[in-house]
Amino acid sequence: MSETTSTAGPSAASAKRVPVEKAAGQAAAELDVTISGIEHRLAAWAAEAGSALAAMSGKVTGTAVDKLIRPVVEELVQLPDGYAAGAGFIANAGLLGPERSYIAWWQGPDLEPVDALANFSPNSISRYVKAEWFRIPVETGRAHVTGPYVDFLCTDEYVLTFTHPVFTRPDGLVAGIVGIDITVQRLERGAMPALRRIGARATLANADGRAVVSAASDIDAGDLAAPDEPCRHYPVGRTFTVWSDAAGL
């Protein structure tokens, strides 16, 4: 009797996995486009704001800052398919005066001003210097993402705050930061279809390993979550990762 070779062995199973893995990679690439798009827009805004502030003759005023920043915020928060729940600029000490900051930040499609009373305080800089989303870009001169965290100042929701330092000259000090608040709820609506195509437990996590959005019902925003091995990792944006248990592909 001659021996026959089954075609349903490991090679056939591997062949079936190829389209699934390709689809997962494509879905992760979609998420990368979304997050990278936010990061690139913020970097461009920081450069534009820095150039405009540098071009102002004489002393920079709060009124001038408002006129510079508000139109960009209006565009961001009113985009029909956008993710921004709020955005704005916070000046570092020295831009408007010694030991003084200035906040030009608005929230929601109605552009509600955030913490505007701080602008009337001579020590307003102290309200923000310890906040991660302000402190780290100022100290490092690099972009940063804070969260997910509960934003009691603005939205009372879980948010990611993307911030970027603003320079008025390349070799100068940080003049302030521009930032965009992204609610986890909005991001979840946009990201969940792609996550489910990646895997049943696919999770978008920050650089600290905390979940931002997950296809798994038992993983919530802010959870410190680790995948079971073996797993697949997909880089998203500068600092995020999507992980998915390989067995779930």
Beta strands, then each sheet from edge to edge (+ up, - down):
strand 1: 84-91
strand 2: 102-107
strand 3: 112-113
strand 4: 144-150
strand 5: 158-167
strand 6: 174-183
strand 7: 203-205
strand 8: 211-214
strand 9: 231-236
strand 10: 240-245
sheet 1: 3+ 2- 1+ 6- 5+ 4-
sheet 2: 8+ 7- 10+ 9-
end
